[in-house]
Amino acid sequence: MNYLYLLCIGSLFLIACKSQSQTEVSKPNVVLIMADDLGYGGISCYGEPNIQTPHLDSLAAQGIKFTDFHANAPVCTPTRAALLTGNYQQRTGLEGVIYVRGETREVGLDTTQLTIAELMKENGYATGMMGKWHLGYKKEFNPVQHGFDEFYGYVSGNVDYHSHYDNAGIYDWWHNLDSIQEEGYVTDLITEHSVDFINQHKDEPFFLYVPHESPHVPFQGRNDPAYRFPGEEFTYYGPVEGQHRAYKEMVEVMDEGIGKIMDALKVNQLEENTLVIFISDNGGEAFGNNGVLNGQKGQLLEGGHRVPAIAYWKNNIHPEESSETLMTMDLLPTILSIAHAQISKDIEFDGQDFSPVLFEGSEMPDRTLFWRYNGQKAARKNQWKLLITESDTSLYNLDQDLKETRDLSAQHQDIMDDLLREVVDWEKEIGKNGEMKTL
């Protein structure tokens, strides 16, 4: 009897261990890091010769480096709305940028919108956000109203890296719903709070969203002075001399912080159970590095929305380079799939799960992708890209002409006509509510 009793206890123990192991595997941690205005060629593993980013380079070398990843928009707010909802940003009514002044200061991501933080939280995840929100200034739009358990950061488009005043001269640094005074360089503070979140939640599954300010202007390095204060005049770019030096430092300090986040995962023995994703919210400004691409932030040429993107998960993702065409809105369904999240069958997303690309080297199914911003429209299907501006309509074969210098619309009228019809159908389906002309 004693033998049988011990045998049963042993069997139950093995079953319990197996169940625990399966639970852990089914709920991997996710760290999603987003740079701000970092161009396609803006880090050394994507070709930047003058900026050293060893930690991002390491993630790219040991994970998947994407060469055809796209922001949902060429500017901040709409891309972030698409990221959080898994849908085209037009469905949220946030197609343009929320500015610090005027009527747009009153708008934001409505709480009726279902977010990745809410879905992950419903599936047993601790959820944290450290950094830039830019989806509404009012407290009713705060990240904690959208499923994040904890938020440290700012709600505007950019702040002084030292004084933490936004571009309207309003102090903008928060812990959840409370404005707090906290000294420090914004990039370092974002890193510190991210590391703290990992340490606090090391024993439970967590989703950590780290939207950096870097390398968005103002040009300020770690030791440059603060210059935005209430009641004083200041410029958008800042008065710092040696802007190239400051920009370089801004990117390198962000990379340094990413190294500290990775160290926290290693110290807590979480690296093998954590998916780390790095992206940018849109292309770089003219002073940034968009690589060989034509165009920049604010434009629907490739330089405005093709961005660096890296996925790393130790012993789960094999090192490679992927040319699959992906968008920011694809991250939500992909992360939910990897987390084995249970959601209602009635919930659908515009984004598509690309986890088979990560783990099996699969190809994405054929689809047409769309952009619309500030009088510009674009559609992408396989190698073909249709670009519509207020003055012209062009067709490019991106496999042969990544710089978008040769308009092939005359030679391929049938392809252009098909894409034009798809744009019309997409706009009928997506609606006009997101077309914010003043933003």
C-alpha positions as MATLAB code, in Angstrom:
seq = 'MNYLYLLCIGSLFLIACKSQSQTEVSKPNVVLIMADDLGYGGISCYGEPNIQTPHLDSLAAQGIKFTDFHANAPVCTPTRAALLTGNYQQRTGLEGVIYVRGETREVGLDTTQLTIAELMKENGYATGMMGKWHLGYKKEFNPVQHGFDEFYGYVSGNVDYHSHYDNAGIYDWWHNLDSIQEEGYVTDLITEHSVDFINQHKDEPFFLYVPHESPHVPFQGRNDPAYRFPGEEFTYYGPVEGQHRAYKEMVEVMDEGIGKIMDALKVNQLEENTLVIFISDNGGEAFGNNGVLNGQKGQLLEGGHRVPAIAYWKNNIHPEESSETLMTMDLLPTILSIAHAQISKDIEFDGQDFSPVLFEGSEMPDRTLFWRYNGQKAARKNQWKLLITESDTSLYNLDQDLKETRDLSAQHQDIMDDLLREVVDWEKEIGKNGEMKTL';
ca = [
       0.000    0.000    0.000;
       2.818    2.355    0.834;
       4.359    1.636   -2.566;
       1.081    2.334   -4.360;
       0.591    5.500   -2.306;
       4.048    6.776   -3.209;
       3.497    5.850   -6.849;
       0.271    7.843   -6.955;
       1.858   10.824   -5.251;
       4.758   10.669   -7.717;
       2.425   10.523  -10.669;
       0.443   13.483   -9.398;
       3.680   15.394   -8.892;
       4.777   14.700  -12.476;
       1.376   15.730  -13.800;
       1.514   18.919  -11.753;
       5.028   19.712  -13.006;
       4.009   19.065  -16.577;
       0.927   21.241  -16.162;
       3.018   24.020  -14.630;
       5.556   23.746  -17.440;
       2.847   23.959  -20.090;
       1.351   26.984  -18.362;
       4.703   28.729  -18.337;
       5.323   27.955  -21.974;
       1.823   29.099  -22.929;
       2.357   32.454  -21.227;
       5.727   33.798  -22.326;
       6.620   37.329  -21.331;
       6.588   39.986  -24.041;
       8.728   43.125  -24.128;
       7.767   45.471  -26.967;
      10.197   48.353  -27.502;
       9.409   51.230  -29.860;
      11.819   53.957  -30.956;
      10.453   57.353  -32.001;
      11.301   58.708  -35.477;
      14.108   56.181  -35.999;
      14.689   55.786  -39.730;
      15.161   52.523  -41.603;
      18.944   52.966  -41.658;
      19.179   54.494  -38.198;
      21.045   51.786  -36.260;
      24.297   50.103  -37.097;
      22.849   46.687  -37.991;
      20.738   48.482  -40.624;
      23.680   50.375  -42.074;
      24.231   53.432  -39.866;
      28.042   53.935  -39.897;
      28.391   56.581  -37.186;
      26.115   55.372  -34.386;
      27.030   52.368  -32.239;
      24.112   50.147  -31.200;
      25.732   46.913  -29.954;
      22.727   45.681  -27.989;
      20.284   46.051  -30.855;
      22.892   44.582  -33.188;
      23.128   41.550  -30.905;
      19.351   41.065  -30.898;
      19.327   41.289  -34.699;
      22.212   38.829  -35.030;
      20.576   36.291  -32.715;
      17.001   36.868  -33.799;
      15.085   37.915  -36.906;
      15.945   41.150  -38.664;
      13.040   42.329  -40.817;
      13.764   44.224  -44.017;
      10.166   44.953  -45.088;
       8.444   46.001  -41.869;
       6.176   49.059  -42.028;
       4.654   51.501  -39.615;
       0.930   51.942  -40.100;
       1.529   55.649  -40.655;
       4.442   58.007  -41.295;
       3.759   59.828  -37.997;
       3.353   59.039  -34.293;
      -0.266   58.953  -33.112;
      -1.880   56.788  -35.814;
       0.854   54.156  -35.702;
       0.450   53.854  -31.941;
      -3.319   53.537  -32.282;
      -2.837   50.710  -34.801;
      -0.293   49.008  -32.540;
      -2.598   48.963  -29.521;
      -5.766   47.939  -31.374;
      -4.449   45.634  -34.102;
      -6.523   47.554  -36.629;
      -6.119   50.320  -39.139;
      -5.937   53.525  -37.133;
      -8.821   54.952  -39.148;
     -11.149   52.726  -37.115;
     -10.160   54.644  -33.980;
     -10.622   58.080  -35.573;
      -6.926   58.818  -35.052;
      -5.474   59.153  -38.525;
      -3.494   62.291  -37.725;
      -1.195   63.568  -35.011;
      -2.573   64.793  -31.702;
      -0.948   68.184  -31.273;
      -0.196   70.020  -28.044;
      -2.434   72.986  -28.885;
      -5.922   73.432  -30.255;
      -8.873   71.100  -30.531;
      -6.814   67.939  -30.922;
      -5.681   68.274  -27.308;
      -9.235   67.215  -26.427;
      -9.246   63.955  -28.414;
      -7.702   60.582  -27.730;
      -8.059   56.812  -27.946;
     -11.582   56.129  -26.786;
     -11.958   53.550  -24.017;
     -14.444   51.637  -26.164;
     -11.458   50.577  -28.272;
     -10.152   47.154  -27.250;
      -6.380   47.200  -26.704;
      -3.612   44.662  -26.499;
      -3.052   45.602  -22.844;
      -6.663   44.810  -21.975;
      -6.554   41.485  -23.804;
      -3.265   40.448  -22.228;
      -4.531   41.466  -18.788;
      -7.672   39.384  -19.273;
      -5.387   36.435  -19.991;
      -3.429   36.679  -16.758;
      -0.658   39.091  -17.704;
       0.688   41.969  -15.674;
       0.777   44.937  -18.046;
       3.133   47.895  -17.944;
       3.949   50.867  -20.138;
       6.997   53.066  -19.684;
       7.443   56.011  -22.050;
       5.520   57.947  -24.675;
       1.734   57.645  -24.940;
       0.588   60.295  -27.498;
      -2.936   58.916  -27.645;
      -4.691   61.591  -25.623;
      -3.818   64.249  -23.051;
      -6.906   63.981  -20.871;
      -6.964   61.575  -17.928;
      -9.856   59.685  -19.463;
      -7.463   58.580  -22.240;
      -4.571   57.669  -19.911;
      -2.868   54.284  -20.450;
      -4.301   52.915  -17.177;
      -7.761   53.422  -18.709;
      -6.703   51.119  -21.550;
      -5.542   48.056  -19.650;
      -2.087   48.997  -18.387;
      -1.564   48.218  -14.712;
       1.264   50.697  -14.451;
       2.376   53.698  -16.471;
       5.393   55.947  -16.117;
       5.998   58.503  -18.822;
       4.444   61.360  -20.750;
       1.234   61.726  -22.714;
       2.318   64.265  -25.355;
       4.335   63.887  -28.544;
       7.650   64.942  -27.038;
       9.040   66.522  -23.886;
      12.243   68.212  -22.817;
      14.447   65.238  -21.944;
      15.452   66.923  -18.667;
      12.727   69.336  -17.517;
       9.877   67.155  -18.886;
       7.872   70.077  -20.292;
       6.033   69.444  -23.542;
       6.077   71.605  -26.648;
       3.350   73.848  -25.251;
       5.323   74.547  -22.079;
       3.154   72.233  -19.945;
       4.764   69.833  -17.477;
       4.209   66.274  -18.668;
       5.488   63.400  -16.545;
       3.115   60.893  -14.989;
       2.766   57.860  -12.801;
      -0.577   56.398  -13.743;
      -3.105   59.249  -13.296;
      -0.846   61.409  -11.170;
       1.523   64.119  -12.393;
       4.797   63.543  -10.542;
       8.098   65.344  -10.170;
      10.919   63.012  -11.111;
      14.396   64.147  -12.009;
      16.326   62.430  -14.742;
      17.021   62.063  -18.449;
      13.858   60.688  -20.060;
      15.592   57.783  -21.798;
      17.217   56.699  -18.535;
      13.947   57.018  -16.603;
      12.121   54.861  -19.149;
      14.840   52.233  -18.799;
      14.847   52.357  -14.993;
      11.080   51.922  -14.732;
      11.142   49.121  -17.306;
      13.785   47.238  -15.331;
      11.825   47.789  -12.111;
       8.698   46.394  -13.752;
      10.568   43.265  -14.857;
      11.999   42.755  -11.368;
       8.597   43.235   -9.736;
       6.785   40.823  -12.054;
       9.465   38.198  -12.624;
       7.302   35.486  -11.067;
       4.268   36.037  -13.277;
       3.728   36.526  -17.013;
       4.020   40.147  -18.086;
       3.537   42.358  -21.118;
       5.835   45.383  -21.083;
       5.463   48.165  -23.656;
       8.494   50.489  -23.840;
       7.843   53.391  -26.239;
      11.003   55.512  -26.095;
      11.220   59.221  -26.872;
      14.560   58.725  -28.585;
      15.570   59.886  -31.134;
      12.679   62.358  -31.454;
      13.648   66.003  -31.067;
      14.488   68.089  -29.076;
      18.194   67.401  -29.572;
      19.376   66.679  -26.038;
      22.020   64.328  -24.786;
      22.304   63.001  -21.286;
      24.389   65.949  -20.104;
      22.876   68.746  -22.171;
      20.918   71.384  -20.260;
      17.159   71.559  -19.925;
      15.653   74.441  -21.876;
      11.860   74.158  -21.835;
      10.239   75.960  -18.922;
       6.837   77.596  -18.433;
       6.563   81.164  -19.621;
       9.757   81.015  -21.663;
      10.313   80.979  -25.418;
      11.820   77.832  -26.897;
      12.205   76.183  -30.294;
      11.046   72.756  -31.429;
      14.519   71.402  -32.127;
      16.232   73.035  -29.161;
      19.247   75.318  -28.887;
      21.893   72.604  -28.539;
      24.956   73.136  -30.690;
      26.366   70.029  -32.327;
      23.051   68.418  -33.212;
      24.739   65.420  -34.857;
      26.582   64.724  -31.606;
      23.364   64.983  -29.589;
      21.395   62.781  -32.008;
      24.099   60.114  -31.928;
      24.074   60.124  -28.138;
      20.283   59.950  -28.010;
      20.253   56.727  -30.035;
      23.218   55.221  -28.215;
      21.726   55.901  -24.776;
      18.513   54.186  -25.901;
      20.572   51.190  -27.035;
      22.380   51.201  -23.696;
      19.007   51.078  -21.950;
      17.880   48.165  -24.100;
      21.014   46.384  -22.922;
      19.934   46.968  -19.314;
      16.486   45.550  -20.052;
      18.122   42.453  -21.527;
      20.381   42.190  -18.464;
      17.303   42.270  -16.219;
      15.796   39.396  -18.181;
      19.023   37.416  -17.869;
      19.499   38.080  -14.135;
      15.929   36.935  -13.488;
      16.404   33.896  -15.751;
      13.611   35.069  -18.042;
      15.453   35.335  -21.343;
      14.316   31.937  -22.598;
      10.703   32.733  -21.769;
      10.529   36.277  -23.144;
       9.829   37.511  -26.648;
      11.548   40.846  -27.295;
      10.414   42.992  -30.224;
      11.979   46.252  -31.378;
      10.390   48.609  -33.926;
      10.107   52.301  -34.797;
       6.857   54.267  -35.007;
       7.671   55.804  -38.412;
      10.551   56.856  -40.619;
      13.163   59.414  -39.676;
      13.137   63.131  -40.259;
      15.479   64.670  -42.831;
      18.376   64.713  -40.355;
      17.876   61.014  -39.554;
      18.977   58.012  -41.591;
      16.383   56.335  -43.801;
      18.995   54.273  -45.593;
      18.565   53.954  -49.345;
      14.895   54.902  -49.148;
      13.323   57.974  -50.652;
      11.111   60.119  -48.429;
      10.945   60.837  -44.713;
       8.595   61.179  -41.746;
       5.210   62.491  -42.811;
       5.425   61.080  -46.341;
       4.084   57.838  -47.791;
       7.232   57.200  -49.771;
       9.058   54.217  -48.254;
      11.274   56.447  -46.112;
       8.213   57.603  -44.217;
       6.967   54.214  -43.076;
       9.467   51.374  -43.719;
      11.259   50.945  -40.388;
      13.811   48.732  -38.645;
      12.264   45.794  -36.785;
      13.812   42.952  -34.785;
      12.336   39.920  -32.984;
      14.387   37.963  -30.450;
      13.521   35.000  -28.252;
      16.413   32.909  -27.023;
      16.257   29.288  -28.193;
      12.857   29.854  -29.802;
      13.627   32.116  -32.766;
      16.459   31.123  -35.086;
      18.735   33.847  -36.485;
      17.756   34.942  -39.961;
      16.721   37.877  -42.114;
      13.106   38.093  -43.204;
      11.728   40.012  -46.177;
       8.088   39.337  -45.313;
       5.906   42.434  -45.625;
       4.539   43.267  -42.169;
       2.845   46.191  -40.450;
       2.563   47.568  -36.933;
      -1.034   46.368  -36.619;
       0.159   42.767  -37.135;
       1.882   42.797  -33.745;
      -1.284   42.516  -31.646;
      -2.682   39.294  -33.197;
       0.835   37.850  -33.291;
       1.484   38.506  -29.615;
      -1.934   37.161  -28.653;
      -1.202   33.998  -30.615;
       2.173   33.507  -28.963;
       0.603   34.078  -25.537;
      -2.145   31.541  -26.361;
      -4.595   34.233  -25.316;
      -8.250   33.297  -25.219;
     -10.436   35.923  -26.871;
     -13.974   36.029  -28.149;
     -14.502   34.559  -31.602;
     -16.419   37.708  -32.482;
     -13.254   39.817  -32.225;
     -11.462   40.340  -35.530;
      -8.415   42.404  -36.447;
      -7.122   44.021  -39.606;
      -3.654   42.843  -38.595;
      -2.576   39.261  -39.182;
      -0.751   36.797  -36.978;
       2.815   36.399  -38.277;
       4.016   33.937  -35.633;
       4.565   31.266  -38.340;
       7.135   33.653  -39.845;
       8.913   33.805  -36.488;
       9.011   30.113  -35.699;
       8.610   28.244  -38.981;
      10.051   30.584  -41.586;
       6.670   30.630  -43.306;
       5.507   33.217  -45.807;
       2.621   35.572  -45.205;
      -0.473   35.014  -47.352;
      -1.031   37.463  -50.186;
      -2.801   40.598  -49.059;
      -3.078   44.257  -49.962;
      -2.021   46.801  -47.346;
      -3.114   50.428  -47.193;
      -1.926   53.786  -45.878;
      -3.672   57.148  -45.766;
      -2.284   60.345  -44.295;
      -2.526   64.075  -44.974;
      -3.845   63.892  -48.517;
      -1.656   60.911  -49.468;
      -2.701   57.308  -50.044;
      -0.744   54.143  -50.755;
      -1.452   50.484  -51.400;
       0.999   47.595  -51.381;
       0.512   44.128  -52.865;
       3.523   41.860  -53.193;
       6.222   43.901  -54.961;
       3.804   46.530  -56.278;
       3.167   49.844  -54.556;
       0.610   52.416  -55.628;
       1.281   55.945  -54.366;
      -1.339   58.668  -54.630;
      -0.536   62.272  -53.790;
      -2.437   65.479  -54.405;
      -0.425   66.010  -57.589;
       0.303   62.548  -58.967;
      -0.483   58.819  -59.016;
       2.463   56.450  -59.415;
       3.191   52.736  -59.484;
       6.484   51.211  -58.320;
       8.016   47.748  -58.367;
       9.799   47.744  -55.014;
      11.741   44.569  -55.802;
      13.482   46.432  -58.612;
      13.197   50.031  -57.448;
      13.266   50.422  -53.682;
      14.024   54.134  -54.035;
      10.732   54.672  -55.901;
      12.299   56.590  -58.755;
      10.698   54.835  -61.776;
       6.952   55.221  -62.260;
       5.671   52.117  -64.080;
       2.003   53.073  -64.251;
       2.069   53.500  -68.028;
       3.613   50.055  -68.566;
       1.332   48.279  -66.065;
      -1.996   50.056  -66.308;
      -3.864   46.871  -65.351;
      -1.995   46.532  -62.061;
      -2.489   50.196  -61.257;
      -6.217   49.993  -62.031;
      -6.608   46.940  -59.778;
      -4.859   48.691  -56.882;
      -6.893   51.853  -57.396;
     -10.085   49.789  -57.156;
      -8.808   48.168  -53.982;
      -8.096   51.582  -52.448;
     -11.654   52.691  -53.237;
     -13.077   49.514  -51.690;
     -10.862   49.869  -48.624;
     -11.972   53.461  -48.072;
     -15.602   52.454  -48.372;
     -15.064   49.790  -45.752;
     -12.806   51.774  -43.412;
     -14.879   54.934  -43.570;
     -13.936   58.590  -43.535;
     -14.147   59.148  -39.778;
     -10.402   58.932  -39.358;
      -9.507   61.497  -41.994;
      -8.428   64.387  -39.744;
      -7.404   67.199  -42.051;
      -6.275   69.561  -39.302;
      -3.934   67.100  -37.613;
];
